[in-house]
Amino acid sequence: AVEEVESIQMLQQNKVKMNKLAELDEQSKQLTSHIEDHYNIKRDPEQILNATSTLAQKAAMRDPEDKAKGQYFLAGTGVETNKTAEHLSNIKDLKIHEPTQMVSEIDIDKFIQREHENIITSAIEEAKRETEEEFTRAHTHRMNCDWEQGVYSRETILSYFSQGSNSSWKRKRSNELVLAGNTRKKPRTPANHHHYPRTNHLGSEPDRDQKRFMYGSIVEQFFNSSYSFGLISRFKEIYSHSQIRENDQQIFASFIDSWSIIEIMAQEDTNEYHIQPGKFEESTLIEETHSTIRQRKLFLFGGINFLEQQYYNFMVNSNRITNHPTETAISFAKTVVPRNMDHTWGAIYYCFRSGDINGAINLAIQNEEDKVAGFLKLYKKYQQKGEFIPEQELEPIKQHFQGLYESSVYEFVLVNVLGKCNHRVPLKKFPPPWTVNDYMWFNLHMISNVSESSNNDSGQTLTDFQNSLLELGPRFFNPEDNKPLLFFQILLLSQQFENAIDYLNSISQFPVESFHFSLSLYFYGMLRQPNPGSVDHPIFGDYRGYPYFDYVRYVRQYASSFNDPLSSLVYLETIRNEDLKKEAIIELMLRTAQYDPILRKLGETGIKNDIAHQAGIEAQKNGRTREAIYLFKQAKVKSDLIVFNKFQNIEKVMNIMNKKLGGLLTIDTHEREEYVRLAVEIRDEYDASISEGKKQLQELIYLAYFFEAYHKGRYAEAFDRIRELKLVPLDQSEVDEKEKQFKNWGEQVRRNFAEILLATMSCIMHVINPRDHNDKRKDSLKKTAKAILPFSTMVRFRLPADVHQELLRMELKISNM
């Protein structure tokens, strides 16, 4: 009975195992049902059960010695079987075995779609980040420009409330004028550079817009006429011929003197103009050359010449004698020289002081002062050459000067100037009245070296004198603050042109004059510019220990204040550096979007093509597609002297238009209609040219017409257009041919491929009329629909899964119509 029970239990267990194996077999068949030619299990569950039982019996009957040998072998390799068995017994199947999804159950189309969506999301986030960065940069740049343009009014208010407070400049209020010593200071650097305090001086200011108009008219005429007249002399005429109000007389006279200083230094006061832009540019070079030293000497003698002409006018106005310079000096000497002094030396001195060297020589000879006459002849000889008297030839003059300390102050100063003997002498040794102009005239004469790197211990150098003037500051020369342009003229005479513009710019009353003084100095190359490779530098600053004034940045700031872009263009064309000029004009074009008037004006200058091309690139970068297309079209112009890369620009226009139209192709908007019209214009304009871009543009135009008809419900017209385009097969016989032709279609066509197929099927659905008795037409449309389905799967372009499903649904619906 026990054996019978055990046999019954064993049969039941075998039956359970058989059922489980049968279930596994059935499940395996279901899993592999969709696979063709898969491996089929030939044995039934009973055979499998018997085979496994046999294997189990063989394993149970294994010799115990084999187990011992195996353990010994594993121990030799460092494996302990007992511990391994314990670890294996502790492992839970649920933790290490995870269900694996079959490959057949994965939707690859959805996976790719999700990846595509992730890529688009990443691109949007990246574009957002770049847009925010670009906005921040542009906003910061705009804020900086607004700050610079409004700094006049802000600092004027601040200076009003801070009058009398400590200034960054030394202010000495002294009735006695101390001559500049040999201070040996380096040129101004950022560490000791201070801006001048802004002030608003007395006098009713002329209308600023009127001044801008007068200056602007002269600038435009000057550059349009290819420098046919003197620019500085014409600027000076603004103040010479204008009606002067009583309160403005002093300011107008000061501006006339200031323009005269630059006019003489730039040698623009000749009858025949030889205008050469940047002709004194070498004077601003840090690496000095012989030409650099020569030009600085010319500036020095020009400043002396101005002061002597000014003094002669002063003598004429005092004595009203204009018939002869020497007689004027003699008459003036009789008026101002004290009775206890010799009038002869006074007359000789005033002839020399007013620039009448021949008169001074004649008077010296007449009064038997042959030695001094010889000194004057020596001075005249080298002055005509624009050179200093050599050091060895100065020795006789210096020896003669040693015995003149108790002589007449006129003879003392005259010989001292001729021999550059001693620039540090007490004020009592100068003839009264000793004015600021006399002080400048004397110290300019006493300069013995104009080199920036000079280490001359025997006399005063130009750098010494410049630093002493900066140390004294404007309040020393103008303690009553009633001569706003005096220190400006002092800086010009001492060849500190950059500091002079910075000082005049600090006076809020004269922004127009300040700019046009900088324009004149820059035009002739007298204004040192910053290092071209530097960025984010201030308008006025320091470069390698030497001051500079950035005219290019100054003119861009000034030009931005005009409402008329052509007025701005007039000033931007004054930039001598071609690359910086083009950059400024491109910025003006993109900022104002006034392309037509600016390009028409540039057509006269010969740089229109290059600027239009570069502006088109910038517009394309900023997403201004339509403007970029227009600019590239303008850059194709051909002239006798220059043929700008015409076909390259045509391709750029085509590529931009293709990308833009491809993105708008399936969207029913007014913007698409505008770009289609523009694309037709471009196609017709470049009809003679053959290019890949034009071919793609033509395809996109036809597709745009197709989608326009489709969106407006004109399905028959839309289907006719897609059939004319020959993009999809009309029946099964054309599928292979269209599949091969698909790779020749442009990128923008392939990008819209899914929408094209869906729209085509939709047109077929709407065109087929179930009640239409024209079976031939219906059959043709159904064949087209049936051909589109395999065509969509054969082309090397993965369509989304839902598109395939929709195409299949539409084809089934069409076939049942």
SULMOZI-V472685 format. One record per residue. SS is DSSP state (H for helix, E for strand, L for the rest). D_CENTER is the distance of its C-alpha to the mean C-alpha in whole Angstrom. Layout:
{{SS,D_CENTER} {SS,D_CENTER}}
This chain:
{{L,106} {H,103} {H,102} {H,102} {H,100} {H,98} {H,98} {H,97} {H,94} {H,93} {H,93} {H,91} {H,88} {H,88} {H,88} {H,85} {H,83} {H,84} {H,82} {H,79} {H,79} {H,79} {H,77} {H,74} {H,75} {H,75} {H,71} {H,70} {H,71} {H,69} {H,66} {L,67} {L,68} {L,65} {L,64} {L,66} {L,69} {L,68} {L,71} {L,74} {L,76} {L,80} {L,82} {L,83} {H,82} {H,86} {H,85} {H,82} {H,84} {H,87} {H,85} {H,83} {H,86} {H,87} {H,84} {H,85} {H,89} {H,88} {H,85} {H,88} {L,90} {L,88} {L,90} {H,89} {H,89} {H,86} {H,84} {H,85} {H,84} {H,81} {H,80} {H,81} {H,79} {H,76} {H,77} {H,76} {L,73} {L,72} {L,73} {L,75} {H,76} {H,78} {H,74} {H,73} {H,75} {H,75} {H,71} {H,71} {H,74} {H,71} {L,68} {L,68} {H,67} {H,65} {H,63} {H,62} {L,63} {L,60} {L,61} {L,58} {L,57} {L,58} {H,56} {H,57} {H,57} {L,53} {L,51} {H,48} {H,47} {H,46} {H,45} {H,42} {H,41} {H,41} {H,38} {H,37} {H,36} {H,35} {H,32} {H,31} {H,31} {H,29} {H,27} {H,27} {H,26} {H,23} {H,22} {H,22} {H,21} {H,18} {H,18} {H,19} {H,16} {H,13} {H,15} {H,15} {H,12} {H,11} {H,14} {H,14} {H,10} {H,13} {H,16} {H,14} {H,13} {H,17} {H,18} {H,17} {H,19} {H,22} {H,22} {H,25} {H,27} {H,27} {H,28} {H,30} {H,32} {H,32} {H,33} {H,36} {H,38} {L,37} {L,39} {L,41} {L,40} {L,39} {L,36} {L,33} {L,35} {L,38} {L,40} {L,44} {L,46} {L,49} {L,51} {L,51} {L,48} {L,48} {L,47} {L,44} {L,45} {L,44} {L,41} {L,40} {L,36} {L,33} {L,30} {L,29} {L,26} {L,25} {L,28} {L,30} {L,27} {L,28} {L,27} {L,29} {L,31} {L,30} {E,33} {L,34} {L,37} {L,40} {L,40} {L,39} {L,36} {L,35} {L,33} {H,30} {H,29} {H,32} {H,30} {H,27} {H,28} {H,30} {H,27} {H,25} {H,28} {H,29} {H,25} {H,25} {H,29} {H,28} {H,25} {H,27} {L,30} {L,28} {L,29} {L,33} {L,33} {L,33} {H,29} {H,31} {H,34} {H,33} {H,31} {H,34} {H,37} {H,35} {H,37} {H,40} {L,41} {L,40} {L,42} {L,42} {L,44} {H,46} {H,44} {H,41} {H,43} {H,42} {H,38} {H,38} {H,40} {H,38} {H,35} {H,37} {H,38} {H,34} {H,33} {H,36} {H,35} {H,32} {H,34} {H,36} {H,34} {L,32} {L,35} {L,34} {L,38} {L,40} {L,41} {L,40} {L,36} {L,34} {L,31} {L,28} {L,25} {L,24} {L,27} {L,28} {H,24} {H,27} {H,28} {H,25} {L,25} {L,26} {L,28} {L,31} {L,32} {H,35} {H,33} {H,31} {H,35} {H,36} {H,33} {H,33} {H,37} {H,37} {H,35} {H,37} {H,40} {H,38} {H,38} {H,42} {H,42} {H,41} {H,43} {H,46} {H,46} {H,45} {H,48} {H,50} {H,49} {H,50} {H,54} {H,54} {H,54} {H,56} {H,59} {L,58} {L,59} {L,57} {L,59} {L,58} {H,56} {H,59} {H,61} {H,58} {H,58} {H,62} {H,62} {H,59} {H,61} {H,64} {H,63} {H,61} {L,63} {L,65} {L,69} {L,70} {L,67} {L,67} {H,65} {H,65} {H,62} {H,61} {H,61} {H,59} {H,57} {H,55} {H,55} {H,53} {H,51} {L,50} {L,50} {L,53} {H,54} {H,56} {H,58} {H,58} {H,59} {H,62} {H,63} {H,63} {H,66} {H,68} {L,68} {L,69} {L,66} {H,66} {H,64} {H,61} {H,61} {H,60} {H,57} {H,56} {H,56} {H,55} {H,52} {H,51} {H,52} {H,48} {H,47} {H,47} {H,45} {L,42} {L,44} {L,45} {L,49} {L,49} {H,51} {H,54} {H,55} {H,54} {H,57} {H,60} {H,58} {H,57} {H,61} {H,62} {H,59} {H,61} {L,64} {L,63} {L,62} {L,65} {L,65} {L,63} {H,60} {H,59} {H,60} {H,58} {H,55} {H,55} {H,56} {H,54} {H,51} {H,52} {H,53} {L,50} {L,52} {L,52} {L,49} {L,50} {L,53} {L,54} {H,54} {H,57} {H,57} {L,55} {L,56} {L,56} {L,54} {L,51} {L,48} {H,44} {H,44} {H,47} {H,45} {H,42} {H,44} {H,46} {H,44} {H,42} {H,45} {L,45} {E,42} {E,43} {E,40} {L,37} {L,35} {L,33} {L,35} {L,38} {L,41} {L,43} {L,46} {L,48} {L,46} {E,43} {E,40} {H,37} {H,35} {H,38} {H,38} {H,35} {H,35} {H,38} {H,37} {H,34} {H,37} {H,39} {L,36} {H,36} {H,39} {H,42} {H,41} {L,41} {L,43} {L,44} {L,40} {L,41} {L,40} {L,36} {L,35} {H,37} {H,35} {H,32} {H,34} {H,36} {H,32} {H,32} {H,35} {L,34} {L,31} {L,29} {H,26} {H,24} {H,26} {H,28} {H,24} {H,24} {H,27} {H,27} {H,24} {L,26} {E,29} {H,28} {H,30} {H,28} {H,25} {H,25} {H,27} {H,25} {H,22} {H,24} {H,25} {H,22} {H,21} {H,25} {H,24} {H,21} {H,22} {L,25} {L,23} {L,25} {L,22} {L,21} {L,17} {L,15} {L,15} {L,12} {L,12} {L,12} {L,9} {L,10} {L,13} {L,15} {L,15} {E,19} {E,20} {E,21} {E,20} {L,24} {L,26} {E,25} {E,23} {E,20} {E,18} {L,15} {H,15} {H,12} {H,11} {H,14} {H,14} {H,11} {H,13} {H,17} {H,16} {L,15} {L,19} {L,20} {L,21} {L,22} {H,19} {H,20} {H,21} {H,17} {H,17} {H,20} {H,18} {H,14} {L,17} {L,18} {L,15} {L,17} {L,14} {H,14} {H,11} {H,9} {H,11} {H,10} {H,7} {H,8} {H,11} {H,9} {H,8} {H,11} {H,13} {H,12} {H,13} {H,16} {L,17} {L,19} {H,19} {H,22} {H,22} {H,19} {H,20} {H,23} {H,22} {H,20} {L,23} {L,25} {L,22} {L,22} {L,18} {H,19} {H,19} {H,16} {H,14} {H,16} {H,16} {H,12} {H,12} {H,15} {H,13} {H,11} {H,14} {H,16} {H,14} {L,14} {L,18} {L,18} {H,20} {H,22} {H,19} {H,18} {H,22} {H,22} {H,19} {H,20} {H,23} {H,22} {L,21} {L,24} {L,26} {E,28} {L,29} {L,31} {L,29} {L,26} {E,27} {L,24} {L,24} {H,26} {H,27} {H,24} {H,23} {H,26} {H,26} {H,23} {H,24} {H,27} {H,26} {H,23} {H,26} {H,29} {H,27} {H,27} {H,30} {H,31} {H,30} {H,32} {L,35} {L,38} {L,36} {L,38} {L,36} {H,35} {H,31} {H,33} {H,35} {H,32} {H,30} {H,34} {H,34} {H,30} {H,31} {H,35} {H,33} {H,31} {H,34} {H,36} {H,33} {L,33} {L,36} {L,37} {L,35} {L,36} {L,34} {H,34} {H,31} {H,33} {H,36} {H,35} {H,33} {H,37} {H,38} {H,36} {H,37} {H,41} {H,40} {H,38} {H,41} {H,44} {H,42} {H,42} {H,46} {H,46} {H,45} {L,47} {L,50} {L,51} {H,52} {H,54} {H,51} {H,48} {H,51} {H,51} {H,48} {H,47} {H,50} {H,49} {H,46} {L,48} {L,46} {L,49} {L,53} {L,55} {L,58} {H,59} {H,59} {H,55} {H,54} {H,54} {H,52} {H,50} {H,49} {H,48} {H,46} {H,44} {H,42} {H,41} {L,39} {L,35} {H,34} {H,33} {H,37} {H,38} {H,36} {L,38} {H,41} {H,43} {H,42} {H,43} {H,47} {H,47} {H,47} {H,49} {H,52} {H,52} {H,52} {H,55} {H,56} {H,56} {H,57} {L,60} {L,63} {L,66} {L,69} {L,67} {L,70} {L,68} {H,69} {H,67} {H,64} {H,64} {H,64} {H,61} {H,59} {H,61} {H,60} {H,57} {H,56} {H,58} {H,56} {H,53} {H,54} {H,54} {H,51} {H,49} {H,51} {H,51} {L,47} {L,45} {L,43} {L,44} {L,44} {L,45} {H,48} {H,49} {H,48} {H,51} {H,53} {H,52} {H,52} {H,56} {H,57} {H,56} {H,58} {H,61} {H,61} {H,60} {H,63} {L,66} {L,65}}
